[in-house]
Amino acid sequence: MSPTSSGRGRNVRRVLGRAARALPARILIWTVLGVMAVYVLAPLVFMLTAAFMPARDVMSMPYPWIPRSLYWQNFWQAIRGNDGKFMYARSILNSLVVAAAITASTALLATLTGYGLAKFPFRGRRVVLLLIIGTMMVPFQAIMIPLYMVVTKMGMQNSYAGLIVPFLINAFGVFLMRQYLLTFPDELIDAARIDGAGELQIFWRVIIPNSWPAIATLSILTFRSQWDNLIWPLLVVQSEEMKTIPLYITRFASEKYTDEGAMMAAAVIASLPMVILFFALAKYFVGGAKLFAARKG
């Protein structure tokens, strides 16, 4: 046997030995990941399948994970409501208006503020940043009563303004965009200034187009938090016409004639906008997550 063949044989045995030693670890990792996936997906699968079942099948044991037939009556009951007033459609519209307005304002104002804190040196910049971050340490429950009193005094109770204005911007969004823009190349900004662009032109034509991963991440997180917001609409909304989805589902689930299948159908309908938004921005969201991880490393 030639020395070359002998060397190749030792390399093959070495590679096979490493693969054999790594196999138990790989099996353990994939087992843990599989258990975690089942833990996360099981409630979603239950919600989706139960939405197409009559109440007697939803409550049967063992639970039939595959519906015998598609029971569309649950969705009709959820949309129509037990009173027949179709208030769920209005609640969906209210939630879309509130969440979309807050998401747009947060993305714009947080990017603008983060740009200023990251790229414009001024005296007290670090103090301003610390004050903004410090507001993240204050729980919302500590300020919601004073905030409610302000909204009431300004006559914004039971209106879109009362639901939107208190959340136009948040400290987390400013911090996120500031951290992202810290690593933005100063050369691009200087080149735009040399070409005669003003600061607002630079913001719109240079900063915004190159910040979509961070903006998409912030938009998804902001939209989700407002879409699920229950406690603030519960304080400022009194009329049925202004109620958002969490308020409608809470009332719908507590009514006498609501069964389990209709509750799951209402939950499925409420989840659709978030699913659509995530897949629409998934490219930017995943790219932003990888970018933040790379920059942190």
C-alpha positions, -999 to +999 in steps of 0.1 A: +000+000+000+014+034-010+019+061+016-007+083-001-034+056+002-025+050+039-028+087+046-062+089+030-074+059+050-063+075+083-081+107+073-113+088+065-112+069+098-105+102+117-136+118+100-158+088+107-146+088+144-155+124+148-189+119+132-196+089+155-186+109+186-208+139+175-238+117+168-252+115+204-249+152+207-267+158+174-295+134+185-299+152+218-300+186+201-326+175+176-347+158+203-347+190+224-356+211+193-384+187+184-398+188+219-397+226+219-413+228+185-442+205+197-445+226+228-448+258+208-470+245+179-494+223+198-516+252+211-517+267+176-527+234+161-554+230+187-568+265+181-569+259+143-584+224+144-609+233+172-622+263+151-635+238+126-652+214+151-685+216+170-683+221+207-690+185+215-659+174+196-637+201+211-645+189+246-643+152+239-615+131+253-592+121+238-591+152+216-596+144+179-568+164+162-583+160+128-619+174+123-644+149+110-658+178+088-653+215+085-678+232+108-680+267+093-708+277+117-682+286+143-668+314+120-702+327+112-711+328+149-678+346+157-683+372+130-720+377+135-719+377+173-745+362+196-765+395+192-764+394+154-749+430+152-716+419+134-695+440+158-665+418+153-659+434+119-659+468+135-635+456+162-612+443+135-613+477+118-606+495+151-576+473+159-562+477+123-565+515+125-549+517+160-521+492+154-513+505+119-512+542+131-490+534+161-467+512+141-462+539+114-456+566+139-433+545+160-412+534+130-409+570+118-403+588+150-380+561+165-359+561+134-356+599+134-348+600+171-323+571+169-306+588+139-302+620+159-288+602+190-264+580+169-250+605+143-254+640+158-229+647+187-243+673+212-238+681+248-259+658+270-265+632+244-257+603+267-279+618+295-308+620+270-302+584+260-301+572+296-334+591+304-351+575+274-338+540+284-348+547+320-385+550+310-383+513+300-378+504+336-412+520+346-440+495+343-471+507+323-493+499+353-475+526+373-484+553+348-517+542+333-539+560+358-521+594+354-521+588+316-559+580+317-565+613+336-546+633+310-565+616+282-598+623+299-589+660+306-580+664+269-613+650+258-598+620+239-617+593+258-636+568+237-619+578+205-591+568+181-570+597+194-572+583+230-561+549+218-533+561+195-517+593+209-503+578+241-483+552+221-470+573+192-434+564+201-417+541+227-383+540+243-375+505+230-380+516+194-356+546+199-330+523+216-333+497+188-329+522+160-301+540+178-281+508+182-287+499+146-276+533+132-245+535+154-228+511+129-242+529+098-212+542+077-206+579+083-190+580+048-224+576+031-238+605+051-208+627+044-210+619+007-246+629+007-238+662+024-210+669-001-235+663-029-256+691-014-283+670+003-300+685+034-304+666+066-340+656+059-331+645+024-303+623+039-328+608+063-354+600+037-330+589+008-301+574+027-310+564+062-346+550+056-338+528+025-308+513+043-326+506+076-354+484+064-343+453+084-344+472+117-376+491+107-393+458+098-383+442+131-396+472+151-428+473+130-436+437+137-430+440+174-449+472+177-479+460+157-481+428+177-480+446+210-508+470+200-528+442+183-529+423+216-533+454+239-562+449+263-556+469+294-555+504+278-586+500+255-604+486+286-597+519+303-605+545+276-632+527+255-669+525+266-689+522+234-693+490+215-683+508+182-648+517+195-639+483+210-608+465+197-604+428+191-591+419+226-622+436+242-645+419+218-631+384+223-632+389+261-668+398+260-677+372+234-660+344+254-679+353+285-714+353+269-738+324+277-743+312+241-707+312+230-692+277+227-656+266+226-655+262+188-668+297+182-642+311+206-614+293+187-628+306+154-627+342+168-591+336+179-581+323+144-596+353+127-578+376+152-545+359+144-547+363+106-534+399+103-504+391+124-496+360+103-499+381+071-478+409+085-450+385+096-448+367+062-449+400+044-419+413+064-403+379+071-374+386+047-365+418+065-373+405+100-350+374+097-324+395+080-325+420+108-322+393+134-291+379+117-276+413+113-281+422+150-265+389+160-235+394+137-230+430+150-233+418+186-207+391+179 
